[in-house]
Amino acid sequence: MTDKLLQMIDALGGISNITDATHCMTRLRLKISDQSLASEETLKAIKGVQGVVFAQGQIQIIIGVDVETWHKALQVIMNDSGTVATNDEDKAKDKNDGKLFQNVMRIVAGIFGPVVPAIAGAGMLMGLLSGLIATNVISETSDTVYFFRSISVAVFFFLPMLVSFSAAKMFRVNEYIALAVAAAMLSPQLADKAAALKAVSDAAELTVLGVVPIELMNYGGAIVPAILAVWLLSKVTPLVDSIVPTVAKPVFTPLLAFAVTATATLSVVGPLGMWLSNGAGWVVSALLEISPTLTGFVFGLTRPITIVFGIHHSMTPISLNNFALYGKDLLMPIMCLGNLAIAGATLAIWYKQRKTVSKEQSSITAGSGVTAILGITEPALFGVLTKYTKAMFTASLAAGVFGAISVTLDTHLTSYILSSVFSLPAYLSAGTQNFIQALLGVCGVFVLSFVLTTLFVKLDEE
């Protein structure tokens, strides 16, 4: 492990060239000072590295399920060497370096990548409960269901705290003050006050210091307000720190940073974030109303490509917002369809390879296809489909076709889950018909992708 990590660092131009390191479920996402010093071919040759992508102003190194181990080891080396970019000059460089879209996608991926396992675990638990209830294995009124549903719902209610902690790492601000601001947004006292005010009038507002209006809102599960709050904290903290005398910094810097940020968040930033969240939900809803079939086709068609470029996490906040606004989401089923399409194309390549390549190579291809069925698609994409571009296209086309069918039939989820065949019981929460549609969809997209790839991809033409 250490040898492979040192090889990777050398291939990136040395530890001093790495200015930031985050990770999602399968990728190391690295920010480096000089990309010309990085060798893509050397990186790809390292055992354990499944692929390399230069995107979003980052170098993304696909590791797979061991990515957290690699990240922790890299963080130790970076911390020991003192090369992590933490000063204001580095922050300014990060802010101005690269295109706006790249930076936004990098931030979104950096924030949601580490959070996904927690919300996926809670979502899977909710889906499993729904499946057990729908099949009469367990009673909905039982204490067991009440307990597990309660702890699952809690994860989504306190999602602003998870997001704020992750965002604090991206914006390089104190994670615990960020958590404190998120906790203020979820204050039980303010929620009780809002309920009391709404009982006697339509408005739920407070006035702080006689001039600052505070609109009391429910921020449970709110993502965008939490991210904006941490961004604001990253601006307020250095400003406060610059005016507080050195001797008073340990007490007054966190005091003022928290008080100012929490007040500004609950007064302006939070309501603005809720407006933006609702606006994004309305846009997606409008697209679905204009043409659900076309919307499903486009989302399905582009699913494999978004994974290749590492921007697939941009769908996570949209889906979570849909759950909050409408209680369901039509896009997450398309993500699962995309993964099964990738699996179908990969196993079709294996079917063609099995008599023409070495047993070891065909076994790697088969393993990548199986892994894609389980929800981890990077080995299939970077190890197989990027080498056979027609297969990438057939997988995308199959995902587009069944994405259109899925949305047209209103196949949906009521909680966040991993895009895997193991997640299918979660569809039972919306009824047996919904589950049958999801089951037929994943089987159909796999078969279509497999057949198209078998028919139109010739290995010797790639």
C-alpha positions, 0 to 999 in steps of 0.5 A: 500500500505504501509503495503504491501511494508513493508511486502515485505521489511521484506521478503527481509531481511530488507531495508539494504539488498536491494542494488538496485531497478529498474523496467520494465512494470510489475516487481520490479527487486531488487538486494540484498546483501544476498539472503538467507535472502529473503523468497520466500513464504512470498513474494508470500503471500503478496497481490498484488504480482503475482509471484517471480523469482530468476534470472539474479542475481536479485529477480524479484517481479511481481506486474503488472500494479501498479509496478511503484507505488511500485517502487516509494514508495520503492525508497523513503524508500531506499533513506531515509534509505541511503541504496542504493548502490552508493559507489565504493565498492558496484559497484565493488561488483555488477560487480563481483557478479554472472555470466556474462550472468546473469549480462548482462541480468540484465543490458539489462532488467534494461535499456530497461524496463523503456524505453519500454513504451515510444517507445511502445507509439510512435510505436503504434501511427505510427501503428495507423496512418498506419492503418488509412491511409490504410483504407482511413480514413485519407489522407497520405498527410494531416497535421495531419499525417505529425504532428503525424508521425513527433513526433513519428519518433522523439522518435526513432531518439532520442532513444540514449538519452532515453537509455542513461538516463536509462543506467546511472541509471544502471551504477550509473553515472550522468544521465544528463552528460550521456544525454549530451554525447548522445546529442553530438552523435546526434549533428546537426552540426556534421550531417551537416558537415558529409553531406558536406564532403560526397558531395565532398568525400567518407570519412566523418572524422574530426581530433581533436587536430591534432591526434584523428580521428572522423568518422562522423556517423548517430547515430539516433536510435543507441542503443548499441553505447549509452549504451557503451558511458554511460558505458565509462562515468561510468569509466571516471568519477571516474578517472577524479574525483580522479585527480581533486583537491577538490576545482575544482571538481564542474567545472572540473569533469563534464567538463572533464568527458563530453569532454573525454567521448564524444570524445572517443565515437565519435572516437572509442566507437560509431563506435565499437557499430555500428559494434556490432549492425550491426553484431547482425543484420547480425547474425539474418538475417543469421539465417533467411536465413538458415532456417526461419521456424526453426528460427521462431519455436525456437523463438516462443517455447522459448518466454513463458520461457524467460518471466518467467525468465525475459530475454524477454527484451533482444529481444528489442534491436534486434528488434529495430536494425532490424528496423534501418537496414532493416526497418522491424522486423520478431521477434516482431510478434512472441512475440505477438503470444507467448502472445496469446498462453499463453492466450489460455492455461490460458483460457483452464485451466479456462474452465477446472476449472470452475466446479471444483474450487471456483468461485473466483479462476476461475475468477482469472484464466479468468482475467489472460487470458484476461490480457494476450490477452491485452499484460500483461502475468505475471498474467497468467504465474505466477498465472496459467501456472507455476502451470500447467507445461503441460499447459506451454509446450502446450502454448510454442509448439503452439507459436513455430508452429505459430512462424514458420508459421509467419516467413515463410510467412514474417509477419512483423512490421515496428515499435516497438509496444506492443505485444497486440491484440490492436496492430494489426492495425500496421501490415497494414503499410506493406500491407493488406496481412501482416495484414491478416496474423497477424490476422490469426496468433493470432487467430490460435495460441490462438485456437491451444494453447487452444485445446492442453491444453484442450486435454492434461492437466489434472488438477488433474495430476499437 
